[in-house]
């Protein structure tokens, strides 16, 4: 029987032949960690990059009710 490099328990030789040096339990735990790390990386990748008005949310509310502002509302120009 092969011996797990993690918990030193014996496991099936066929598993060692496949290239696994850990028992089924340790392999499962390791796999869960890898899955979690990959999921985290993918979610980070998919998260939209924060830019423009999102970095300055107050700019979206230049004309709040009850607030006297002298600033004119922004006029949008084509090509800006
Ligand atoms: Zn183990």
PDB file of the backbone (N, CA, C, O) and the ligand in Angstrom, with CONECT records:
HET     ZN  A 101       1
ATOM      1  N   UNK A   1       0.842  -1.207   0.000  1.00  0.00           N
ATOM      2  CA  UNK A   1       0.000   0.000   0.000  1.00  0.00           C
ATOM      3  C   UNK A   1       0.873   1.251   0.000  1.00  0.00           C
ATOM      4  O   UNK A   1       1.929   1.285   0.632  1.00  0.00           O
ATOM      5  N   UNK A   2       0.428   2.257  -0.702  1.00  0.00           N
ATOM      6  CA  UNK A   2       1.135   3.543  -0.736  1.00  0.00           C
ATOM      7  C   UNK A   2       0.786   4.349   0.512  1.00  0.00           C
ATOM      8  O   UNK A   2      -0.264   4.141   1.120  1.00  0.00           O
ATOM      9  N   UNK A   3       1.668   5.264   0.887  1.00  0.00           N
ATOM     10  CA  UNK A   3       1.449   6.077   2.087  1.00  0.00           C
ATOM     11  C   UNK A   3       1.255   7.541   1.691  1.00  0.00           C
ATOM     12  O   UNK A   3       2.037   8.112   0.931  1.00  0.00           O
ATOM     13  N   UNK A   4       0.199   8.118   2.227  1.00  0.00           N
ATOM     14  CA  UNK A   4      -0.139   9.517   1.922  1.00  0.00           C
ATOM     15  C   UNK A   4       0.962  10.450   2.437  1.00  0.00           C
ATOM     16  O   UNK A   4       1.421  10.296   3.569  1.00  0.00           O
ATOM     17  N   UNK A   5       1.385  11.410   1.620  1.00  0.00           N
ATOM     18  CA  UNK A   5       2.435  12.345   2.039  1.00  0.00           C
ATOM     19  C   UNK A   5       1.887  13.396   3.005  1.00  0.00           C
ATOM     20  O   UNK A   5       2.634  14.160   3.617  1.00  0.00           O
ATOM     21  N   UNK A   6       0.576  13.407   3.118  1.00  0.00           N
ATOM     22  CA  UNK A   6      -0.060  14.423   3.964  1.00  0.00           C
ATOM     23  C   UNK A   6      -0.370  13.904   5.359  1.00  0.00           C
ATOM     24  O   UNK A   6       0.078  14.471   6.356  1.00  0.00           O
ATOM     25  N   UNK A   7      -1.151  12.809   5.424  1.00  0.00           N
ATOM     26  CA  UNK A   7      -1.594  12.310   6.721  1.00  0.00           C
ATOM     27  C   UNK A   7      -0.966  10.956   7.062  1.00  0.00           C
ATOM     28  O   UNK A   7      -1.264  10.382   8.110  1.00  0.00           O
ATOM     29  N   UNK A   8      -0.108  10.447   6.191  1.00  0.00           N
ATOM     30  CA  UNK A   8       0.630   9.204   6.408  1.00  0.00           C
ATOM     31  C   UNK A   8      -0.262   7.986   6.549  1.00  0.00           C
ATOM     32  O   UNK A   8       0.142   6.978   7.128  1.00  0.00           O
ATOM     33  N   UNK A   9      -1.455   8.074   6.029  1.00  0.00           N
ATOM     34  CA  UNK A   9      -2.328   6.903   6.002  1.00  0.00           C
ATOM     35  C   UNK A   9      -2.094   6.163   4.696  1.00  0.00           C
ATOM     36  O   UNK A   9      -1.661   6.738   3.697  1.00  0.00           O
ATOM     37  N   UNK A  10      -2.392   4.877   4.732  1.00  0.00           N
ATOM     38  CA  UNK A  10      -2.197   4.097   3.509  1.00  0.00           C
ATOM     39  C   UNK A  10      -3.384   4.284   2.575  1.00  0.00           C
ATOM     40  O   UNK A  10      -4.524   4.481   2.995  1.00  0.00           O
ATOM     41  N   UNK A  11      -3.055   4.211   1.275  1.00  0.00           N
ATOM     42  CA  UNK A  11      -4.116   4.279   0.279  1.00  0.00           C
ATOM     43  C   UNK A  11      -3.775   3.351  -0.871  1.00  0.00           C
ATOM     44  O   UNK A  11      -2.672   2.808  -0.936  1.00  0.00           O
ATOM     45  N   UNK A  12      -4.696   3.175  -1.753  1.00  0.00           N
ATOM     46  CA  UNK A  12      -4.563   2.209  -2.838  1.00  0.00           C
ATOM     47  C   UNK A  12      -3.374   2.533  -3.749  1.00  0.00           C
ATOM     48  O   UNK A  12      -3.168   3.681  -4.142  1.00  0.00           O
ATOM     49  N   UNK A  13      -2.590   1.479  -4.077  1.00  0.00           N
ATOM     50  CA  UNK A  13      -1.430   1.642  -4.965  1.00  0.00           C
ATOM     51  C   UNK A  13      -1.826   2.155  -6.339  1.00  0.00           C
ATOM     52  O   UNK A  13      -1.058   2.854  -7.000  1.00  0.00           O
ATOM     53  N   UNK A  14      -3.035   1.802  -6.761  1.00  0.00           N
ATOM     54  CA  UNK A  14      -3.491   2.241  -8.082  1.00  0.00           C
ATOM     55  C   UNK A  14      -3.586   3.770  -8.147  1.00  0.00           C
ATOM     56  O   UNK A  14      -3.383   4.383  -9.196  1.00  0.00           O
ATOM     57  N   UNK A  15      -3.896   4.353  -7.009  1.00  0.00           N
ATOM     58  CA  UNK A  15      -3.976   5.822  -6.937  1.00  0.00           C
ATOM     59  C   UNK A  15      -2.575   6.421  -7.112  1.00  0.00           C
ATOM     60  O   UNK A  15      -2.414   7.446  -7.774  1.00  0.00           O
ATOM     61  N   UNK A  16      -1.580   5.787  -6.525  1.00  0.00           N
ATOM     62  CA  UNK A  16      -0.193   6.248  -6.688  1.00  0.00           C
ATOM     63  C   UNK A  16       0.235   6.118  -8.143  1.00  0.00           C
ATOM     64  O   UNK A  16       0.922   6.984  -8.686  1.00  0.00           O
ATOM     65  N   UNK A  17      -0.191   4.999  -8.775  1.00  0.00           N
ATOM     66  CA  UNK A  17       0.144   4.770 -10.175  1.00  0.00           C
ATOM     67  C   UNK A  17      -0.419   5.877 -11.066  1.00  0.00           C
ATOM     68  O   UNK A  17       0.136   6.188 -12.119  1.00  0.00           O
ATOM     69  N   UNK A  18      -1.522   6.460 -10.626  1.00  0.00           N
ATOM     70  CA  UNK A  18      -2.134   7.559 -11.377  1.00  0.00           C
ATOM     71  C   UNK A  18      -1.409   8.884 -11.138  1.00  0.00           C
ATOM     72  O   UNK A  18      -1.687   9.883 -11.803  1.00  0.00           O
ATOM     73  N   UNK A  19      -0.471   8.882 -10.177  1.00  0.00           N
ATOM     74  CA  UNK A  19       0.321  10.080  -9.922  1.00  0.00           C
ATOM     75  C   UNK A  19      -0.102  10.846  -8.690  1.00  0.00           C
ATOM     76  O   UNK A  19       0.449  11.906  -8.394  1.00  0.00           O
ATOM     77  N   UNK A  20      -1.089  10.313  -7.960  1.00  0.00           N
ATOM     78  CA  UNK A  20      -1.525  10.990  -6.735  1.00  0.00           C
ATOM     79  C   UNK A  20      -0.682  10.514  -5.568  1.00  0.00           C
ATOM     80  O   UNK A  20      -0.536   9.311  -5.353  1.00  0.00           O
ATOM     81  N   UNK A  21      -0.121  11.460  -4.804  1.00  0.00           N
ATOM     82  CA  UNK A  21       0.704  11.101  -3.655  1.00  0.00           C
ATOM     83  C   UNK A  21      -0.037  11.308  -2.344  1.00  0.00           C
ATOM     84  O   UNK A  21       0.555  11.238  -1.267  1.00  0.00           O
ATOM     85  N   UNK A  22      -1.330  11.563  -2.440  1.00  0.00           N
ATOM     86  CA  UNK A  22      -2.148  11.738  -1.241  1.00  0.00           C
ATOM     87  C   UNK A  22      -3.289  10.733  -1.253  1.00  0.00           C
ATOM     88  O   UNK A  22      -3.666  10.220  -2.307  1.00  0.00           O
ATOM     89  N   UNK A  23      -3.839  10.454  -0.069  1.00  0.00           N
ATOM     90  CA  UNK A  23      -4.981   9.563   0.017  1.00  0.00           C
ATOM     91  C   UNK A  23      -6.215  10.258  -0.552  1.00  0.00           C
ATOM     92  O   UNK A  23      -6.170  11.445  -0.875  1.00  0.00           O
ATOM     93  N   UNK A  24      -7.287   9.537  -0.671  1.00  0.00           N
ATOM     94  CA  UNK A  24      -8.501  10.081  -1.275  1.00  0.00           C
ATOM     95  C   UNK A  24      -9.021  11.299  -0.502  1.00  0.00           C
ATOM     96  O   UNK A  24      -9.444  12.292  -1.094  1.00  0.00           O
ATOM     97  N   UNK A  25      -8.981  11.204   0.820  1.00  0.00           N
ATOM     98  CA  UNK A  25      -9.496  12.299   1.651  1.00  0.00           C
ATOM     99  C   UNK A  25      -8.675  13.574   1.476  1.00  0.00           C
ATOM    100  O   UNK A  25      -9.220  14.664   1.300  1.00  0.00           O
ATOM    101  N   UNK A  26      -7.328  13.412   1.528  1.00  0.00           N
ATOM    102  CA  UNK A  26      -6.460  14.581   1.381  1.00  0.00           C
ATOM    103  C   UNK A  26      -6.577  15.144  -0.033  1.00  0.00           C
ATOM    104  O   UNK A  26      -6.564  16.359  -0.230  1.00  0.00           O
ATOM    105  N   UNK A  27      -6.690  14.253  -1.010  1.00  0.00           N
ATOM    106  CA  UNK A  27      -6.843  14.684  -2.397  1.00  0.00           C
ATOM    107  C   UNK A  27      -8.113  15.489  -2.583  1.00  0.00           C
ATOM    108  O   UNK A  27      -8.131  16.487  -3.304  1.00  0.00           O
ATOM    109  N   UNK A  28      -9.177  15.046  -1.924  1.00  0.00           N
ATOM    110  CA  UNK A  28     -10.462  15.752  -2.007  1.00  0.00           C
ATOM    111  C   UNK A  28     -10.342  17.151  -1.415  1.00  0.00           C
ATOM    112  O   UNK A  28     -10.800  18.130  -2.005  1.00  0.00           O
ATOM    113  N   UNK A  29      -9.714  17.231  -0.234  1.00  0.00           N
ATOM    114  CA  UNK A  29      -9.529  18.523   0.426  1.00  0.00           C
ATOM    115  C   UNK A  29      -8.722  19.470  -0.454  1.00  0.00           C
ATOM    116  O   UNK A  29      -9.052  20.648  -0.593  1.00  0.00           O
ATOM    117  N   UNK A  30      -7.649  18.927  -1.050  1.00  0.00           N
ATOM    118  CA  UNK A  30      -6.798  19.728  -1.918  1.00  0.00           C
ATOM    119  C   UNK A  30      -7.583  20.222  -3.129  1.00  0.00           C
ATOM    120  O   UNK A  30      -7.470  21.379  -3.534  1.00  0.00           O
ATOM    121  N   UNK A  31      -8.386  19.314  -3.699  1.00  0.00           N
ATOM    122  CA  UNK A  31      -9.183  19.666  -4.877  1.00  0.00           C
ATOM    123  C   UNK A  31     -10.173  20.776  -4.560  1.00  0.00           C
ATOM    124  O   UNK A  31     -10.383  21.681  -5.367  1.00  0.00           O
ATOM    125  N   UNK A  32     -10.782  20.702  -3.379  1.00  0.00           N
ATOM    126  CA  UNK A  32     -11.741  21.740  -2.982  1.00  0.00           C
ATOM    127  C   UNK A  32     -11.054  23.100  -2.902  1.00  0.00           C
ATOM    128  O   UNK A  32     -11.619  24.123  -3.289  1.00  0.00           O
ATOM    129  N   UNK A  33      -9.813  23.089  -2.388  1.00  0.00           N
ATOM    130  CA  UNK A  33      -9.050  24.327  -2.298  1.00  0.00           C
ATOM    131  C   UNK A  33      -8.755  24.897  -3.671  1.00  0.00           C
ATOM    132  O   UNK A  33      -8.845  26.106  -3.884  1.00  0.00           O
ATOM    133  N   UNK A  34      -8.399  24.017  -4.607  1.00  0.00           N
ATOM    134  CA  UNK A  34      -8.090  24.449  -5.972  1.00  0.00           C
ATOM    135  C   UNK A  34      -9.341  25.013  -6.640  1.00  0.00           C
ATOM    136  O   UNK A  34      -9.292  26.037  -7.321  1.00  0.00           O
ATOM    137  N   UNK A  35     -10.469  24.320  -6.430  1.00  0.00           N
ATOM    138  CA  UNK A  35     -11.739  24.778  -7.014  1.00  0.00           C
ATOM    139  C   UNK A  35     -12.088  26.156  -6.482  1.00  0.00           C
ATOM    140  O   UNK A  35     -12.473  27.043  -7.243  1.00  0.00           O
ATOM    141  N   UNK A  36     -11.950  26.337  -5.160  1.00  0.00           N
ATOM    142  CA  UNK A  36     -12.273  27.620  -4.547  1.00  0.00           C
ATOM    143  C   UNK A  36     -11.379  28.724  -5.093  1.00  0.00           C
ATOM    144  O   UNK A  36     -11.848  29.829  -5.364  1.00  0.00           O
ATOM    145  N   UNK A  37     -10.085  28.426  -5.257  1.00  0.00           N
ATOM    146  CA  UNK A  37      -9.145  29.421  -5.762  1.00  0.00           C
ATOM    147  C   UNK A  37      -9.476  29.788  -7.205  1.00  0.00           C
ATOM    148  O   UNK A  37      -9.432  30.963  -7.570  1.00  0.00           O
ATOM    149  N   UNK A  38      -9.805  28.801  -8.023  1.00  0.00           N
ATOM    150  CA  UNK A  38     -10.154  29.069  -9.419  1.00  0.00           C
ATOM    151  C   UNK A  38     -11.436  29.885  -9.524  1.00  0.00           C
ATOM    152  O   UNK A  38     -11.534  30.812 -10.328  1.00  0.00           O
ATOM    153  N   UNK A  39     -12.418  29.526  -8.696  1.00  0.00           N
ATOM    154  CA  UNK A  39     -13.684  30.254  -8.707  1.00  0.00           C
ATOM    155  C   UNK A  39     -13.443  31.706  -8.325  1.00  0.00           C
ATOM    156  O   UNK A  39     -13.983  32.623  -8.943  1.00  0.00           O
ATOM    157  N   UNK A  40     -12.619  31.902  -7.289  1.00  0.00           N
ATOM    158  CA  UNK A  40     -12.307  33.257  -6.846  1.00  0.00           C
ATOM    159  C   UNK A  40     -11.639  34.052  -7.968  1.00  0.00           C
ATOM    160  O   UNK A  40     -11.992  35.203  -8.222  1.00  0.00           O
ATOM    161  N   UNK A  41     -10.661  33.417  -8.641  1.00  0.00           N
ATOM    162  CA  UNK A  41      -9.945  34.097  -9.720  1.00  0.00           C
ATOM    163  C   UNK A  41     -10.897  34.465 -10.854  1.00  0.00           C
ATOM    164  O   UNK A  41     -10.816  35.559 -11.412  1.00  0.00           O
ATOM    165  N   UNK A  42     -11.805  33.540 -11.193  1.00  0.00           N
ATOM    166  CA  UNK A  42     -12.758  33.802 -12.279  1.00  0.00           C
ATOM    167  C   UNK A  42     -13.706  34.933 -11.918  1.00  0.00           C
ATOM    168  O   UNK A  42     -14.020  35.777 -12.757  1.00  0.00           O
ATOM    169  N   UNK A  43     -14.163  34.953 -10.670  1.00  0.00           N
ATOM    170  CA  UNK A  43     -15.079  36.006 -10.245  1.00  0.00           C
ATOM    171  C   UNK A  43     -14.378  37.364 -10.258  1.00  0.00           C
ATOM    172  O   UNK A  43     -14.984  38.379 -10.600  1.00  0.00           O
ATOM    173  N   UNK A  44     -13.098  37.374  -9.884  1.00  0.00           N
ATOM    174  CA  UNK A  44     -12.332  38.618  -9.932  1.00  0.00           C
ATOM    175  C   UNK A  44     -12.223  39.099 -11.368  1.00  0.00           C
ATOM    176  O   UNK A  44     -12.363  40.289 -11.648  1.00  0.00           O
ATOM    177  N   UNK A  45     -11.969  38.158 -12.280  1.00  0.00           N
ATOM    178  CA  UNK A  45     -11.843  38.460 -13.706  1.00  0.00           C
ATOM    179  C   UNK A  45     -13.142  39.055 -14.258  1.00  0.00           C
ATOM    180  O   UNK A  45     -13.125  39.968 -15.083  1.00  0.00           O
ATOM    181  N   UNK A  46     -14.273  38.511 -13.777  1.00  0.00           N
ATOM    182  CA  UNK A  46     -15.572  38.902 -14.318  1.00  0.00           C
ATOM    183  C   UNK A  46     -16.105  40.187 -13.709  1.00  0.00           C
ATOM    184  O   UNK A  46     -17.046  40.781 -14.235  1.00  0.00           O
ATOM    185  N   UNK A  47     -15.507  40.622 -12.598  1.00  0.00           N
ATOM    186  CA  UNK A  47     -15.985  41.834 -11.943  1.00  0.00           C
ATOM    187  C   UNK A  47     -15.654  43.041 -12.808  1.00  0.00           C
ATOM    188  O   UNK A  47     -14.498  43.228 -13.186  1.00  0.00           O
ATOM    189  N   UNK A  48     -16.650  43.863 -13.127  1.00  0.00           N
ATOM    190  CA  UNK A  48     -16.376  45.010 -13.990  1.00  0.00           C
ATOM    191  C   UNK A  48     -15.425  45.991 -13.338  1.00  0.00           C
ATOM    192  O   UNK A  48     -15.443  46.186 -12.122  1.00  0.00           O
ATOM    193  N   UNK A  49     -14.604  46.596 -14.156  1.00  0.00           N
ATOM    194  CA  UNK A  49     -13.651  47.580 -13.673  1.00  0.00           C
ATOM    195  C   UNK A  49     -14.397  48.858 -13.326  1.00  0.00           C
ATOM    196  O   UNK A  49     -15.178  49.365 -14.130  1.00  0.00           O
ATOM    197  N   UNK A  50     -14.157  49.375 -12.133  1.00  0.00           N
ATOM    198  CA  UNK A  50     -14.847  50.578 -11.684  1.00  0.00           C
ATOM    199  C   UNK A  50     -14.147  51.802 -12.267  1.00  0.00           C
ATOM    200  O   UNK A  50     -12.953  52.014 -12.059  1.00  0.00           O
ATOM    201  N   UNK A  51     -14.912  52.593 -12.995  1.00  0.00           N
ATOM    202  CA  UNK A  51     -14.301  53.779 -13.602  1.00  0.00           C
ATOM    203  C   UNK A  51     -15.343  54.879 -13.741  1.00  0.00           C
ATOM    204  O   UNK A  51     -16.525  54.674 -13.463  1.00  0.00           O
ATOM    205  N   UNK A  52     -14.895  56.026 -14.166  1.00  0.00           N
ATOM    206  CA  UNK A  52     -15.794  57.139 -14.463  1.00  0.00           C
ATOM    207  C   UNK A  52     -16.641  57.548 -13.280  1.00  0.00           C
ATOM    208  O   UNK A  52     -16.138  57.746 -12.174  1.00  0.00           O
ATOM    209  N   UNK A  53     -17.959  57.674 -13.528  1.00  0.00           N
ATOM    210  CA  UNK A  53     -18.845  58.204 -12.498  1.00  0.00           C
ATOM    211  C   UNK A  53     -18.949  57.278 -11.291  1.00  0.00           C
ATOM    212  O   UNK A  53     -19.328  57.708 -10.201  1.00  0.00           O
ATOM    213  N   UNK A  54     -18.608  56.004 -11.491  1.00  0.00           N
ATOM    214  CA  UNK A  54     -18.710  55.069 -10.371  1.00  0.00           C
ATOM    215  C   UNK A  54     -17.684  55.359  -9.285  1.00  0.00           C
ATOM    216  O   UNK A  54     -17.912  55.054  -8.114  1.00  0.00           O
ATOM    217  N   UNK A  55     -16.543  55.955  -9.675  1.00  0.00           N
ATOM    218  CA  UNK A  55     -15.525  56.281  -8.680  1.00  0.00           C
ATOM    219  C   UNK A  55     -15.893  57.555  -7.934  1.00  0.00           C
ATOM    220  O   UNK A  55     -15.386  57.811  -6.842  1.00  0.00           O
ATOM    221  N   UNK A  56     -16.793  58.370  -8.538  1.00  0.00           N
ATOM    222  CA  UNK A  56     -17.248  59.598  -7.890  1.00  0.00           C
ATOM    223  C   UNK A  56     -18.768  59.620  -7.925  1.00  0.00           C
ATOM    224  O   UNK A  56     -19.359  60.397  -8.675  1.00  0.00           O
ATOM    225  N   UNK A  57     -19.400  58.784  -7.131  1.00  0.00           N
ATOM    226  CA  UNK A  57     -20.863  58.668  -7.201  1.00  0.00           C
ATOM    227  C   UNK A  57     -21.579  59.981  -6.928  1.00  0.00           C
ATOM    228  O   UNK A  57     -22.695  60.188  -7.405  1.00  0.00           O
ATOM    229  N   UNK A  58     -20.943  60.882  -6.158  1.00  0.00           N
ATOM    230  CA  UNK A  58     -21.588  62.159  -5.861  1.00  0.00           C
ATOM    231  C   UNK A  58     -21.809  62.989  -7.119  1.00  0.00           C
ATOM    232  O   UNK A  58     -22.732  63.802  -7.177  1.00  0.00           O
ATOM    233  N   UNK A  59     -20.971  62.786  -8.115  1.00  0.00           N
ATOM    234  CA  UNK A  59     -21.095  63.547  -9.346  1.00  0.00           C
ATOM    235  C   UNK A  59     -22.413  63.255 -10.058  1.00  0.00           C
ATOM    236  O   UNK A  59     -22.888  64.056 -10.863  1.00  0.00           O
ATOM    237  N   UNK A  60     -22.989  62.111  -9.752  1.00  0.00           N
ATOM    238  CA  UNK A  60     -24.260  61.749 -10.368  1.00  0.00           C
ATOM    239  C   UNK A  60     -25.410  62.563  -9.783  1.00  0.00           C
ATOM    240  O   UNK A  60     -26.481  62.656 -10.384  1.00  0.00           O
ATOM    241  N   UNK A  61     -25.186  63.150  -8.609  1.00  0.00           N
ATOM    242  CA  UNK A  61     -26.257  63.856  -7.914  1.00  0.00           C
ATOM    243  C   UNK A  61     -25.854  65.309  -7.687  1.00  0.00           C
ATOM    244  O   UNK A  61     -25.876  65.810  -6.562  1.00  0.00           O
ATOM    245  N   UNK A  62     -25.491  65.968  -8.770  1.00  0.00           N
ATOM    246  CA  UNK A  62     -25.066  67.361  -8.656  1.00  0.00           C
ATOM    247  C   UNK A  62     -26.219  68.238  -8.214  1.00  0.00           C
ATOM    248  O   UNK A  62     -26.021  69.258  -7.554  1.00  0.00           O
ATOM    249  N   UNK A  63     -27.426  67.835  -8.581  1.00  0.00           N
ATOM    250  CA  UNK A  63     -28.595  68.656  -8.254  1.00  0.00           C
ATOM    251  C   UNK A  63     -29.477  67.903  -7.273  1.00  0.00           C
ATOM    252  O   UNK A  63     -30.534  67.385  -7.633  1.00  0.00           O
ATOM    253  N   UNK A  64     -29.037  67.853  -6.062  1.00  0.00           N
ATOM    254  CA  UNK A  64     -29.831  67.201  -5.022  1.00  0.00           C
ATOM    255  C   UNK A  64     -30.921  68.138  -4.543  1.00  0.00           C
ATOM    256  O   UNK A  64     -30.683  69.340  -4.426  1.00  0.00           O
ATOM    257  N   UNK A  65     -32.097  67.632  -4.264  1.00  0.00           N
ATOM    258  CA  UNK A  65     -33.148  68.510  -3.753  1.00  0.00           C
ATOM    259  C   UNK A  65     -32.744  69.112  -2.416  1.00  0.00           C
ATOM    260  O   UNK A  65     -32.157  68.436  -1.571  1.00  0.00           O
ATOM    261  N   UNK A  66     -33.058  70.378  -2.233  1.00  0.00           N
ATOM    262  CA  UNK A  66     -32.729  71.049  -0.987  1.00  0.00           C
ATOM    263  C   UNK A  66     -31.326  71.597  -0.962  1.00  0.00           C
ATOM    264  O   UNK A  66     -30.913  72.202   0.028  1.00  0.00           O
ATOM    265  N   UNK A  67     -30.590  71.399  -2.027  1.00  0.00           N
ATOM    266  CA  UNK A  67     -29.228  71.897  -2.097  1.00  0.00           C
ATOM    267  C   UNK A  67     -29.171  72.995  -3.158  1.00  0.00           C
ATOM    268  O   UNK A  67     -29.587  72.807  -4.301  1.00  0.00           O
ATOM    269  N   UNK A  68     -28.659  74.113  -2.754  1.00  0.00           N
ATOM    270  CA  UNK A  68     -28.545  75.213  -3.711  1.00  0.00           C
ATOM    271  C   UNK A  68     -27.167  75.123  -4.368  1.00  0.00           C
ATOM    272  O   UNK A  68     -26.135  75.241  -3.708  1.00  0.00           O
ATOM    273  N   UNK A  69     -27.181  74.919  -5.642  1.00  0.00           N
ATOM    274  CA  UNK A  69     -25.909  74.840  -6.350  1.00  0.00           C
ATOM    275  C   UNK A  69     -25.909  75.866  -7.462  1.00  0.00           C
ATOM    276  O   UNK A  69     -26.916  76.088  -8.136  1.00  0.00           O
ATOM    277  N   UNK A  70     -24.779  76.474  -7.634  1.00  0.00           N
ATOM    278  CA  UNK A  70     -24.650  77.438  -8.719  1.00  0.00           C
ATOM    279  C   UNK A  70     -24.154  76.766  -9.985  1.00  0.00           C
ATOM    280  O   UNK A  70     -24.208  77.329 -11.078  1.00  0.00           O
ATOM    281  N   UNK A  71     -23.671  75.554  -9.807  1.00  0.00           N
ATOM    282  CA  UNK A  71     -23.135  74.841 -10.970  1.00  0.00           C
ATOM    283  C   UNK A  71     -24.265  74.461 -11.925  1.00  0.00           C
ATOM    284  O   UNK A  71     -25.318  73.969 -11.518  1.00  0.00           O
ATOM    285  N   UNK A  72     -24.011  74.703 -13.180  1.00  0.00           N
ATOM    286  CA  UNK A  72     -25.009  74.345 -14.186  1.00  0.00           C
ATOM    287  C   UNK A  72     -24.998  72.836 -14.381  1.00  0.00           C
ATOM    288  O   UNK A  72     -23.949  72.203 -14.264  1.00  0.00           O
ATOM    289  N   UNK A  73     -26.161  72.254 -14.679  1.00  0.00           N
ATOM    290  CA  UNK A  73     -26.151  70.824 -14.978  1.00  0.00           C
ATOM    291  C   UNK A  73     -25.293  70.546 -16.200  1.00  0.00           C
ATOM    292  O   UNK A  73     -25.270  71.314 -17.162  1.00  0.00           O
ATOM    293  N   UNK A  74     -24.613  69.463 -16.135  1.00  0.00           N
ATOM    294  CA  UNK A  74     -23.664  69.140 -17.201  1.00  0.00           C
ATOM    295  C   UNK A  74     -24.390  68.929 -18.521  1.00  0.00           C
ATOM    296  O   UNK A  74     -25.377  68.198 -18.610  1.00  0.00           O
ATOM    297  N   UNK A  75     -23.866  69.594 -19.537  1.00  0.00           N
ATOM    298  CA  UNK A  75     -24.427  69.383 -20.873  1.00  0.00           C
ATOM    299  C   UNK A  75     -23.578  68.357 -21.602  1.00  0.00           C
ATOM    300  O   UNK A  75     -22.349  68.432 -21.613  1.00  0.00           O
ATOM    301  N   UNK A  76     -24.249  67.416 -22.199  1.00  0.00           N
ATOM    302  CA  UNK A  76     -23.513  66.358 -22.876  1.00  0.00           C
ATOM    303  C   UNK A  76     -23.281  66.748 -24.321  1.00  0.00           C
ATOM    304  O   UNK A  76     -24.211  67.108 -25.044  1.00  0.00           O
ATOM    305  N   UNK A  77     -22.045  66.672 -24.721  1.00  0.00           N
ATOM    306  CA  UNK A  77     -21.656  67.049 -26.067  1.00  0.00           C
ATOM    307  C   UNK A  77     -21.312  65.792 -26.837  1.00  0.00           C
ATOM    308  O   UNK A  77     -20.636  64.896 -26.332  1.00  0.00           O
ATOM    309  N   UNK A  78     -21.790  65.744 -28.065  1.00  0.00           N
ATOM    310  CA  UNK A  78     -21.496  64.577 -28.911  1.00  0.00           C
ATOM    311  C   UNK A  78     -19.991  64.503 -29.138  1.00  0.00           C
ATOM    312  O   UNK A  78     -19.351  65.497 -29.480  1.00  0.00           O
ATOM    313  N   UNK A  79     -19.458  63.350 -28.947  1.00  0.00           N
ATOM    314  CA  UNK A  79     -18.036  63.139 -29.190  1.00  0.00           C
ATOM    315  C   UNK A  79     -17.191  63.343 -27.965  1.00  0.00           C
ATOM    316  O   UNK A  79     -15.970  63.194 -28.014  1.00  0.00           O
ATOM    317  N   UNK A  80     -17.826  63.682 -26.864  1.00  0.00           N
ATOM    318  CA  UNK A  80     -17.091  63.922 -25.628  1.00  0.00           C
ATOM    319  C   UNK A  80     -16.615  62.621 -25.019  1.00  0.00           C
ATOM    320  O   UNK A  80     -15.974  62.629 -23.968  1.00  0.00           O
TER     321      UNK A  80
HETATM  322 ZN    ZN A 101      -4.062  11.706   3.420  1.00  0.00          ZN
END
